[in-house]
Every structure is written in C-alpha cells, then in structure tokens.
Amino acid sequence: MASMFKNQTPQQLSLIAAFTSATTITLVVFALGLAGLFTLSWQGLAVLFLVIMGTDFLANFFFVRYYIFRKIKLIYKVIHRHKLSPDFKADKIQMDHHILDDVEREVDQWAEQHDRELEALEKLATYRRRFIGDVSHELKTPIFNIQGFIHTLLDGAIHDPAVNTQYLQRAAKNADRLEAIVDDLETINKLESGQMVLDLRDFDIRDLTDEVFSDLEMKAKARNIRLTYKEGANQHFHVRADKEGIRQVLINLIQNSIKYGREGGVTKVSLYDMETYILLEVSDNGIGVQPEHLPHVFDRFFRADKSRSREAGGTGLGLSIVKHIIEAHKQTINVRSTPGQGSTFGLTLEKA
Ligand code: ADP
C-alpha cells in the first residue's frame, strides 16, 4: 500500500485521497440502502460519488498546495541565502510535478556544497595555523641572535675591541636575514592572495638570463663557479610571461646553484624549443638533494641543510616563490637531482 503512494505527484495524491473518500462514503450510503435505512438510486449514488470526489479533490489540492508552499518556503529560506522573490506564491507550486523530489535534490546539493565549503575553510584554517607557526619559528632564530649579541655588548663586551665589531657585524647579519625573510613573506603573500597581477609581455628569455648572470657574477666568483649556457642555448628564444616574475625565478634558481654548487663548479642554463613551449633548465654539479628530500624542496621553509642555507643567507622560501610564480603562469616546474653530483631545475614557459 505504502509503495502505491511512493512516487506520486501531489496532484495524484490529492486525487487518490479524494477517490478513497468518495468510494468510502458512497459504499456507506449504499450499505445503508441495503439495510433499508436510506435508499438512493444508482444515478443518485453516481452523483454523490462525483460530487464528493470533485469537492474533496479541490479541498485536498488547495490544502496540500498551501501546506507544501509553507514548508518549501521555509526550506528555501534556509538554503538560499538571498531573499525569496515576492513572486513566489502558492500558485507557483507545480502540483503535477515531483516537487518534493526536486526540493530534496536541491537540499542535497546545498548540503554537499556546504560540506565542500566547510572542508575548504578547515583547510584554510590549518594552512593559516601552520603558516603562522612556521613564520614565528623562522623569525625567532635571528631575533634571539640579535638579542644575544646586543645584550652581550651591553653587558660589557662593547669595551672589548677583540669582539665588539664582530658582535655588531653578526647582529647586523641577523637583521639582514630578518629583512630577507620578511621580503620573501611579502612576496609569497602577494602571490597567494592573488594580488600579484601578471604583466604578460613578449621578451627574449636568453637576454633576461644574460642580465641575471651579470647581476650574480660576483656571487658566483666568490665560490669560483662559472655561469654558462649549454650548447644549443646560444640563440634567442621569445617567451610570453611576466618578465620581473621570471627574473625573480632565474635569480632564485641560479643563486641556489651557486649556494649549493661545488666550489670551482659550473652552473649551466639550457633552453629548448619544444614546439608549443620553451623548456628552461638550470643545472649545477653541486651537493645535490637526497631523494627523500626531493619532494619537499618547493615547500615553504624547507631546507635540507639548515645551517648551510642560513650561512648562505637563505630563507627557505626561494623555491616556494619560484613554484608560485611558475604556477601563476599556468606552467610547470620540476627537479631532478643526484646527491654528490648535482641538481637540475626545469621549467616551462609559454612561447611568444
Ligand atoms: P633556501 O633559502 O634555503 O635556499 P630554497 O627554497 O631556495 O631555500 O631551497 C630550499 C632547499 O632546497 C634548500 O635549503 C636546499 O636544501 C635545497 N636546494 C635548493 N636548490 C638546490 C640546489 N641547486 N642544489 C641542492 N639543494 C638545493
């Protein structure tokens, strides 16, 4: 019996209810007739049936429609954030449709979307917590160092010519590190909040690499590292990208190849024309990255060797900035590395 009412439209339900009432009353009147208490002709019974069926159907129809309207209005008020249109009246309820199924579907969709929003918010909250934790952890070290040197100087070391200048220099170096971290954090913040609008232009990536090579020449010389091109890269490649963003990418990658390169080694930049894009690779023959560290090199504040990175003035944010910039261009970056032999960072750029 229940299954009979399972998938009916409200209009069909009103009809079934009216039919049931009309049949019951007609049968009762017929039974009264049999008992000799009240007699109606066949025509009379038929008219009685039709009148009850008609009035009951109309009463059910309008009552059910109003009932559904009130309930749906309440549900829509909860699930739709916007105000319901004043045009949404009881007569808008389509009684010959599976209206409750439609509402159920909409509520399910709403619940699903709500779940997704909650998940995204939770992810964001975790991200924020971790970010603040990482940042305060990173800022602590230089702050403690600065404090240490200044207090030691104030406690008397300032009058000791053997250490006073050295302590001040170390305090200054830590202050520089603080500034570098804050600068990189600002860049990451801009990239992540989408504030960094890409200024896409056509330019020669080979010329830009030349500029970065000459800017980093002194740093490379200090470690006796040669900055060169692989054969085949000695030509011009036109790309479409944000020039200053890509300059930052090249600086970070080439600087890393100097920091983690072998003393007296070589940094090579390769450029390949791959039909639809340009592939740029920065290779060094330095310390390389252990395989277990490789998946994390683009993570914020990740350093395989903390003291070496700090000594070289690293913030642990360089590669994470590189990845953000490349992904903002909808391009890819990857790394191959063999410990003791060197690393290659490869990225793609849109061809102009
Ligand atoms: P950092 O400021 O420490 O250099 P990065 O984000 O630029 O931060 O790099 C993260 C870590 O990845 C580095 O600390 C280092 O351990 C590793 N790394 C990056 N580039 C190289 C490279 N060319 N050779 C070896 N290790 C590298």
Residues whose N, C-alpha, C, O or C-beta is under 5 A from the ligand:
A	BS01	ADP	N256 S257 Y260 G288 V289 V297 F302 R303 A304 D305 S309 G314 T315 G316 L317 G318 L319 S320 S343
